Amino acid sequence: MLLRLRARLNDALFLLVRDGYDAVCLDRNEGPYPIRTFTGDIGGRVAFCRGWR
């Protein structure tokens, strides 16, 4: 499904899930444009709500 959606949108897609105060990358599909992602590879984590009180 992620591949079909990426093809339709012609852009990169990332499937993230919340784990406490982090977002974890479950799947990703690169688009035609070179970009750097904030999660790195599948399994990568990024702080969620950083800076909020």
Secondary structure as UniProt FT lines:
FT   HELIX           2..9
FT   STRAND          13..19
FT   TURN            20..21
FT   STRAND          22..29
FT   TURN            42..43
FT   STRAND          45..47
FT   TURN            50..51
//
